[in-house]
Amino acid sequence: ICLDEYPGVKDAWMEVIASQGQSLLSVDISCSDVTDSGLNLLKDCSNMQSLACNYCDRISEHGLKTVSGLSNLTSLSLKKCAAVTAEGAKAFAKLVNLVNLDLERCPKIHGGLVHLKGLRKLETLNMRYCNGITDSDMKYLSDFTSLRELQLSCCKISDCGVSYLRGSIQTIPPKSGGLCSDCCLFGSYIRIGFIGFVKSQ
């Protein structure tokens, strides 16, 4: 069910969506007025594989707790979601089947990446414009052996932060999409390529 940018989507709509129960596999409520209460209605849709709540300003850290119970999710998108904080990110820890995670423009995520450590199936992670991320956050991404693409464009990561990624970078195969980090605060390197580093010119 895709209601991305559909006008007037509120909690009442979620009752209808959630009524599909176990048969519901995908939901996109991006740019909606859905609140924690509406999101909570999805708690019994345990077969859901894809959920997008981009730009949903009315969802809080409390609302994300509902997401933690959707353990069959393989794709989760929470662009510019204020709920993605160090506390809210605890919801990700139980999503062990996640393959794609999009946290673009979530500025309050600093301290929350520790909850991603157990996501061993993660292949793509987008954290573009996550200005709150620091070098210390990067150490929790060091052992992602399934990672194929990592987006860090416009983050405040230095050489020190990049050094934590060596274990993951070595596993990124050619032509996979690589690791994009344009506009980070790298000194020796300003872009990470498909397999390793590409030196700045």
C-alpha positions, 0 to 999 in steps of 0.5 A: 500500500503506497500512500506517499504524499497522499493528502489527508492520511491520518490515524483513521486510515491506519485502521483500514490498512492494519485490518489486512493483518498478516497479509499486509507486506508493504506500507508507505505513509510518507509525508502523512499526519499519522501519529504514534497511535496510528503506527501502533495499529500495525503491531499485529501485521507481523509479516510486513517486509517494507515500511516507509515513514519518511517526513512523518513529523508526528511520530515520536520515539515511543511510536518507533517501539511498534516498529521493533516488533515487525521482525520480518522487515527487510526495508525500513525508510525513516527520512527526516524523522525526529523520532530517530534519536539515540533512544528511538534507535533502540527499535532497530536492534530487533530488526535482524532481517533488515537489508535496507535502512534509510535514515537520511536527514535524521540529525539526532541519531548520534549515539544510536548507531550502537543499536545497529550492531546486530543487523548482519543482513544489512546491505544498504545504509543511507545516512546522508545529511545526518549532521549529528553523526560523529567519528565515534559513531562509526565504530559500530559499523565496522563489522558489517560484512554484508554491507554493499552500499553506505551513504555518508554524504554531507556528514561530519566524519573525518579520517578517524571515523573512516578508519573504523570502516575498514572491515566493512569496506574490504567486503564491498564488492566491485560494481555494488554501489560502494560507499559514497561520502561526498562532502565529509570532512576527510583529509587524505581521502574525500571519497570512498570508492567501490572497494577501497579509497580513492585519493583526493586530487 
